[in-house]
């Protein structure tokens, strides 16, 4: 079971997840924010965080997981669908 960490505003959901891992020794969870001020995209690109969007980082340890990349992709997709279903009250799939 993943623990949810909900915030109104963070600098970055990724940085918040890293801090949770380091400071609280929690190995898996979801960081959810209504707003982020300093989000980052791939390869150091700026991530523009428009009001009304949902910002999420999913994190978990891969040390004891014996799943293929394909299986992890399916699990992550299902997590995202479940999360979006909570915020968007219509059936997604």
Backbone bond lengths (Angstrom), bond angles and torsions (degrees), N, CA, C in turn:
res aa  C-N    CA-C-N  psi(-1)  N-CA   C-N-CA  omega(-1)  CA-C   N-CA-C  phi
1 X - - - 1.447 - - 1.531 108.92 -
2 X 1.300 116.68 128.91 1.457 121.50 178.60 1.526 110.22 -87.18
3 X 1.308 115.76 139.18 1.460 121.33 176.33 1.529 108.70 -87.64
4 X 1.318 116.62 138.64 1.464 122.42 179.34 1.520 109.70 -97.38
5 X 1.327 115.57 134.76 1.462 122.18 174.85 1.524 106.46 -120.56
6 X 1.336 116.58 108.56 1.467 121.23 -175.39 1.523 110.51 -105.72
7 X 1.333 114.67 136.40 1.469 121.43 -179.65 1.520 110.02 -136.79
8 X 1.298 115.99 148.69 1.473 120.85 171.32 1.520 109.58 -71.11
9 X 1.339 116.61 -46.97 1.460 121.01 -176.39 1.527 110.19 -148.23
10 X 1.328 116.06 135.40 1.464 122.44 174.52 1.523 108.06 -134.39
11 X 1.313 115.83 163.99 1.463 118.27 171.95 1.520 109.52 -68.65
12 X 1.334 116.90 -46.64 1.459 122.73 -178.38 1.529 107.97 -156.11
13 X 1.328 117.82 132.63 1.465 119.74 177.53 1.530 110.32 -64.90
14 X 1.326 117.71 -34.60 1.470 120.51 178.18 1.524 111.08 -64.54
15 X 1.333 117.23 -46.95 1.465 120.15 179.18 1.524 111.23 -64.30
16 X 1.323 116.61 -37.28 1.463 120.35 177.50 1.525 110.23 -63.19
17 X 1.328 117.40 -42.68 1.471 121.02 178.04 1.527 110.72 -61.60
18 X 1.310 117.29 -43.71 1.467 121.37 178.85 1.526 110.37 -60.79
19 X 1.328 117.48 -42.35 1.470 120.99 178.64 1.527 111.42 -64.63
20 X 1.323 117.29 -38.86 1.473 120.90 178.19 1.527 109.65 -63.01
21 X 1.327 116.70 -44.78 1.462 121.13 179.59 1.527 110.14 -60.54
22 X 1.324 116.90 -46.68 1.469 121.31 -176.41 1.525 112.84 -72.56
23 X 1.326 117.46 -45.92 1.459 120.94 -172.36 1.525 113.57 -84.28
24 X 1.325 117.28 -33.66 1.463 120.30 -175.48 1.526 112.85 -108.26
25 X 1.342 116.18 -3.61 1.461 121.84 -180.00 1.533 111.50 55.35
26 X 1.310 116.18 37.92 1.463 121.82 176.82 1.526 106.87 -97.36
27 X 1.327 116.13 129.91 1.466 120.98 -171.51 1.525 114.05 -94.21
28 X 1.341 118.01 -14.53 1.469 118.89 -179.04 1.519 110.41 -151.28
29 X 1.326 115.10 148.31 1.451 119.60 178.97 1.519 112.83 169.76
30 X 1.306 114.64 -177.53 1.458 122.70 176.20 1.517 108.51 -126.06
31 X 1.314 116.91 130.73 1.459 122.52 173.23 1.520 106.11 -104.04
32 X 1.322 115.57 121.21 1.463 121.97 -176.97 1.521 108.42 -121.52
33 X 1.324 116.60 130.19 1.464 120.66 179.49 1.523 110.46 -136.62
34 X 1.314 115.19 145.73 1.460 120.29 175.05 1.522 111.07 -79.49
35 X 1.336 115.23 -24.84 1.459 120.05 -178.51 1.518 108.93 -149.38
36 X 1.324 116.49 143.23 1.460 120.11 170.48 1.518 108.37 -132.83
37 X 1.330 115.50 139.70 1.464 120.54 -173.30 1.519 113.77 -93.05
38 X 1.331 117.44 -27.79 1.465 120.17 -175.24 1.525 111.28 -134.81
39 X 1.339 116.41 47.69 1.458 119.86 178.63 1.516 111.02 -65.11
40 X 1.323 115.87 152.46 1.461 120.80 179.90 1.518 110.01 -126.52
41 X 1.322 115.40 140.63 1.450 121.28 175.10 1.518 110.34 -92.77
42 X 1.303 115.55 -167.47 1.464 120.24 179.62 1.523 110.79 -69.89
43 X 1.317 114.68 150.36 1.467 122.89 176.21 1.535 113.11 54.02
44 X 1.340 115.88 35.53 1.458 120.39 175.56 1.519 115.71 78.53
45 X 1.333 117.40 6.12 1.463 119.87 179.60 1.522 110.69 -73.28
46 X 1.317 115.89 150.20 1.461 121.87 179.91 1.528 109.64 -71.43
47 X 1.318 115.65 139.24 1.455 122.18 176.52 1.518 107.11 -107.36
48 X 1.316 117.15 118.40 1.464 121.08 -178.77 1.523 108.46 -87.51
49 X 1.318 116.25 123.17 1.459 122.58 -174.85 1.522 109.74 -105.21
50 X 1.318 116.27 94.09 1.460 121.13 -179.24 1.526 111.37 -77.68
51 X 1.314 116.42 143.10 1.457 122.58 178.26 1.524 109.74 -59.38
52 X 1.320 115.50 138.48 1.459 120.75 178.36 1.522 113.47 96.85
53 X 1.326 117.09 -11.91 1.459 120.51 177.24 1.524 109.63 -85.40
54 X 1.301 115.55 168.06 1.452 122.38 178.30 1.521 107.85 -112.62
55 X 1.331 117.70 132.23 1.456 122.54 -177.60 1.523 108.78 -117.53
56 X 1.334 116.02 124.49 1.453 121.06 -171.82 1.529 110.82 -138.75
57 X 1.311 116.21 140.18 1.455 122.75 167.76 1.524 107.27 -125.76
58 X 1.333 116.17 127.13 1.462 122.72 174.76 1.526 106.39 -101.60
59 X 1.330 116.67 130.64 1.461 118.42 178.32 1.519 110.76 -136.11
60 X 1.329 115.59 143.45 1.454 121.98 175.31 1.522 109.37 -161.22
61 X 1.323 114.94 154.15 1.463 121.67 -179.64 1.522 109.68 -78.36
62 X 1.306 116.43 137.67 1.460 121.39 178.33 1.526 112.38 -95.81
63 X 1.334 117.20 -0.48 1.463 121.42 -174.50 1.522 113.48 -56.87
64 X 1.308 118.15 -46.44 1.464 121.50 -174.59 1.529 112.85 -105.67
65 X 1.305 117.75 5.69 1.463 121.44 -179.00 1.519 108.79 -87.27
66 X 1.306 115.05 125.76 1.455 120.32 179.52 1.528 109.00 -113.10
67 X 1.314 115.02 58.01 1.453 121.59 179.83 1.517 109.58 -118.94
68 X 1.310 114.99 153.54 1.460 119.76 176.54 1.526 109.37 -78.09
69 X 1.306 116.38 166.01 1.460 121.28 176.75 1.526 109.88 -59.50
70 X 1.323 116.81 -38.09 1.471 121.16 178.59 1.528 110.65 -62.64
71 X 1.327 117.52 -43.77 1.459 120.80 179.38 1.532 111.35 -66.04
72 X 1.331 117.18 -39.84 1.465 120.72 177.00 1.525 111.05 -63.13
73 X 1.322 116.29 -38.89 1.468 120.87 178.83 1.525 110.29 -62.70
74 X 1.319 117.39 -42.51 1.475 121.60 178.72 1.527 110.19 -63.71
75 X 1.326 117.07 -45.13 1.464 121.00 179.71 1.527 110.81 -62.44
76 X 1.322 117.64 -46.03 1.468 120.81 178.46 1.519 111.25 -61.07
77 X 1.324 117.01 -40.01 1.471 120.80 178.53 1.520 110.69 -62.26
78 X 1.323 116.85 -42.74 1.468 120.55 179.27 1.530 111.28 -66.17
79 X 1.334 116.95 -37.45 1.466 120.29 176.21 1.526 110.88 -61.95
80 X 1.310 116.74 -42.88 1.464 121.11 -179.48 1.522 110.26 -65.75
81 X 1.340 117.56 -42.73 1.470 120.94 178.03 1.526 110.30 -60.74
82 X 1.337 116.50 -44.13 1.466 120.21 179.41 1.526 111.06 -62.50
83 X 1.319 116.48 -44.04 1.460 120.96 179.63 1.534 111.21 -63.43
84 X 1.325 116.91 -46.74 1.459 120.39 179.93 1.522 111.24 -64.86
85 X 1.327 117.35 -35.69 1.465 120.98 178.28 1.522 111.16 -61.33
86 X 1.333 116.81 -32.88 1.458 120.88 178.46 1.531 111.16 -67.23
87 X 1.331 117.04 -40.37 1.464 121.49 -176.97 1.525 112.90 -88.02
88 X 1.325 116.57 -28.81 1.460 121.84 -178.74 1.507 106.15 -113.08
89 X 1.306 117.88 104.32 1.457 123.60 -165.29 1.541 114.75 -74.04
90 X 1.329 117.80 18.05 1.455 120.66 177.16 1.522 109.66 -111.60
91 X 1.332 115.46 158.48 1.460 119.95 179.54 1.511 110.13 -67.86
92 X 1.327 116.80 130.27 1.460 121.77 -177.38 1.513 112.82 -95.68
93 X 1.312 117.54 -28.84 1.460 120.28 -177.61 1.505 110.41 -135.60
